[in-house]
Amino acid sequence: MIKLFQWIYTIYSALLFIALMLVFGVFIVLPILLSDKGDRISFIFIRFWAGIWSFLSGIHFQIEGREHIDLKRTYIYIFNHRSFIDAPVIPMAIPQVLRALGKKELSKIPFFGWVVGKLAIWVDRTSTESRKESIKKLVNILSQGKSVVVAPEGTRNDSSETLLPFHKGAFRLAVETKIPVLPMAVIGADRIMRRGSILLRPGKVRIYFSEAINPPSPSENAVNQFADKCRGRLEAMILTHE
């Protein structure tokens, strides 16, 4: 009986997600098409979409550490990726206009891929050329003073490990551009959608920000050492709050 109610809830939440995306999708995309600075308006509608869907789905957010975010600064945000629920978490938690690095597979989802593609950089993780191209695009975005968000694990963590091994692209980017990395620990998203299941359940997602970590000067081992430092910080945050 519990499983039946969970299926009903999941179908309801999925249909609600689609309906709200159809309602807000045009309002998200149109400002970007009209102006280079239209993304500020787009993010207002993205937060409407994410906030309304989460509220009506019984998903709540507890956000701590926002005092570490200077709205006038540019950051490379990193987070632990354990659930598809991370998608609405990001615009609800981060109070800046930003771009996200996303898997190319998501771009193939009808309408969703078109809408999100206006604010995301798609990357094919299996292609070296695609990864290089995505880094170039991120450099361009950061040069405009806009923050970016990256899941350095590269894919959803379905293991029992706290974090998967980190890809180095975000940290190489930080070292080269001298832009700080700001870790964001997402706790509880994998309880709303458990590993290996498509079923959802209502609940609370807790998000914690730490102080930004400034990159070191370029050197032979700078990127690897910086990646290890950032990974250690994020891992400590997760273990502290879980």
N, C-alpha and C positions, 0 to 999 in steps of 0.2 A: 504493500500500500504506500509506504514511504517513497519507494522508487517511482511509482505512478505519479505521485504529486510532484516529484522532482522533474519528471519528464514534462508534465504540464507547465511547471514553472519555467523550464528551459525553453520550451516552444513559445510561451508568452514573451519571455525576455528577448528571444531572437527576433520575433515578429516586431516587437517594440523597437528594437535596435534598427531594423530595416526601415520601419515607418518613419522614425525620427531622422534617419539619414536621408531619406527621400525628401522630408520636409525642409531640413536645414542644408542639404547638400548644395543647392544652387546659391544660397546665401553665403556659404563658405567659399565657394569657388569664384563667384562673380567679382567680389572686391579685388581679388588677386589679378583677375583678367583686366580690370579697369585701371589699376594703379600698382606700381612697385611697392608702395607702402600700404596697400590694401590688406596685407596679411594681419594687421592689427585688428581690423574689423572682422576678418575671417576667424581669428582666434576667439573673439567674443561669441560667435555662433558655434564654434567647436566646443567651447565650454558649456554653452546652453545644451547642445546635443548630449555631451558626456554627463552633465549634471542631471538633466531630466531623466535620461535613461537609467542612470545609477539610482536615483531617488525612487523612481517607479519600479525598479527591480529589487529594491531593498538592499542595495549595496551602499555602504557608508564609508567615508574617508576620515582618517585621523592623521593630520599632517603636523609634523614637528620639525623645527630647525630652519624654518624659512628665514629667520633672522640672519642666517649665513649667506643669503642671496642678496647681493647688491644689484638692484634693478638696472643700474647704469653700466654694469660690467658685462662682458661676454664670457660665457663658460662653455666647456664641453662637459655635459652631464653624462654620467655613467650610472647604470642601474642593473640589478640582478633580474634576469628574465626567467620567470617560472610559470607564467600563465598568459593566455590570450587576453585576460582581463587587464593586462598592463596598458593596452591601447587607450582606454578612457582614463586610466590613472595619470598618465603623463600630462595632458592638458589641465587636469584638475589640480595637480600638485605643483607644477612649475608656473610661476606667475610672470613668464616672459614669452614674447613671440620667439618661436624657435623652429628648427627643422629637425626631422628625425631620419635616421638611417634605417631603412626597412628592407625586408626580404623581398626579392623580385616576385616571388610566388603570390604575394598579397596583391600585387598590381593587377592580377588576372581576375580578381573578384569583381563581378559586374557592378558598376556604379561606385561602390566603395573604393575600388582601386583608382578610379578616375578622380574622385573627390580627394582622397588622402594623398594621391600622387602630386597634387598641387603644393603640398606642404611636406612631402617626404622625398628622400633620395633613395631610389630603388637600387639594390645591389645584388648581383648573383654571386653568392659566396664561393661557388665552384670555379669562378672565372677570375684569373689574375687581372685581366684587362678591365673587367667590370669593377673590381676593387680599387684599382688605380684611378679609374674615372670617377668613382664615388668620392675618393679623397680630394681630387681636384675640385669637385663641386662643393665639398665641405669647406675647403680653403676659401673659395669665393664667397660663400655665405658668411663665414667668420670675419672676412675682411670687410663685410658690410655692417659689422657690429651685432650680428644676430647669433644667438646661442644655438648649439646643436645638442641632440641627445642620442646616445649610442648604447647599445647592449653589447659590451665587449666580449661576452661569451659567444656571440655570433648566432646562437639559436636558443630555443627554450630549453631550460635545464629540467630534464625529466629524470635525473639521477638522484641518488641519496646524498650526493656531495653538496656542500654549501654553495660552491661556485664551480663552474666548468673552467678549463684553462682559458685565459684571455687571448684574443687576437690583439695584435700590437698597433693596428692602424690608428686608433684614437689617441694613443700615447705618443706615437711618432708625430702626429698632427700637433699635439700640444707642445712638444719640444720644439718643433719647427716654427710654430706661430707664437710661442710664449704665452698661450692662453691657458688659464688654470683649469684643472679638472675638478668637478664638484660631484662627489659620490651621493647617490640616492638609494637607500635601502627600501625595498618594497616587501612588506611582510603581510602574509595572509591571502594574497591573490590566489595562491595555489590551493587554498582551502575552498574558495568559491568555485573554482574549476580544477578538480583534482587531476593529477597526472594520469594519462591514459584514458580519460573520460571526457565526453562532450557535455556532460550534464552540469548544470549550474545550480548554485544554492545562494541564498542571500547571506550577507555577512559584512564584516568590516575589513577594510584594507588600511594598514598603517604605513605611512611613508615618513622616513627620517632622512634629513639632510645633514651633512657634516660640513665643517669648514672646507673651503676650496683648497686644493693642493697645487701649489705653483710648480711648474715643470723646471727641471734643472737645465743648465747650459748644455748645448749639444756636445756629445762625446761618443766614443765608440760604444759604451755600455749604457748610455743615458736612457734610451728608450726602454730597454729591458728592466733596468733598475726602477725606472719611474712606473712602469706597468706593475711590477711586483709591489711597489709601495702603495699604489692605488688599490690593487687587489686586496692587500692586507687590510687597508682601511675599511673597504666595503665588507669584507668578510667579518671583521670585528664588529661592525655595526649590525650585521645580520644576527650574529651569534649573541650579541648583547640584548637584542630586542625580541628575538623569537621566543 
